[in-house]
Amino acid sequence: MIFVGETNMKKGENIKAIVLMLVCSLCATFLSAQPDATISATIKQPQLLMGDQTQLVVQTTTTADKPVTQWFNLPDTFNHIEILSRSPIDSSLQGNTKIYHQSFTITCFDSGIWVIPPLVIHTGNKQISSAPLELTIVPAKLTDSTYHDIRDIIEVPGQKTPWWYWVLAILSAILPGVLAWLWWKQRKQKPVVAPVNTSGLPLLEETLQRLGKLKAQNFPAKAEWKKYYTELANIFKAYYEGKFRDGALQKTTDELLMSVDRHLSKELLSELAETLRMADAVKFAKYQPDITRSTTDIDIIEKNVKKLDNIK
């Protein structure tokens, strides 16, 4: 009987040891299954029109026993990108998972592709970072479907070239040079000057009258987009030339915007740039905007003219 009791005691101790090993194994498995800390950053609209706004959203997931000890810090301006507002850092607990969330309202006034660098946080003694993001800024919102495609050159079947083809080719090569020389000579002798104000009205009042007449002609309703935007751009250039005397009538759109940049705020300059580039798209690419856009553009020109008129 004594030997039987000792055997039963040994069996009980072995069962307890096995149960304890199973519990430890389950605990280790549970702890190893806990997710590591992660951080993700997304841009709701990764391609923007110059001056528009979008949201940068950052979310971090970690365990309750490993909270975030150091949050990243984005400056108000970095890499051509501006932060207009930022939300507080919110946190919530779901079981053993803790989630941190913060959003930023961002904008940019420089066209190009700009990079948001990796955002770094610390959880305990561990450091994690998000992937870099790209933000694309475009100067004007144009619809590709309305452009006229550039077609490939059609090759002429091989045949004997008549002599008069060569004569025509030589004349075609010489003629542009002659015309360019005559144009340069005429321009040198008679430089273009600012338009003369023949109405006797102040420059601002005369410009506003021209804008009013342009509205009354109602070119957009007649689908005469080229006439409308050509006159709209000329009105602004004539005003700027009469106001500042810097050769605005001979400048390209980009040259004119560089000159206007020192006089206007970023918001007004962005609106003006979009309107003038819209005019270029209509004149040179036969782009056709909607009527609402044409009304907005003439209002933008009027607003910028009034703003410039306050400058001495």
Secondary structure, DSSP 8 states (H G I E B T S, - for coil): -HHHHHHHHHHHHHHHHHHHHHHHHHHHHHHHTS---EEEEEES-SEEETT-EEEEEEEEEEETTS-EEE-----SEETTEEEEEE---EEEEETTEEEEEEEEEEEESS-EEEEE---EEEETTEEEE---EEEEEESS---GGGS---------------HHHHHHHHHHHHHHHHHHHHHHHHHHHS--------S-S-HHHHHHHHHHHHHHHTTGGGT-HHHHHHHHHHHHHHHHHHHH-S-GGG--HHHHHHHHTTTS-HHHHHHHHHHHHHHHHHHHH-----HHHHHHHHHHHHHHHHHHHT--
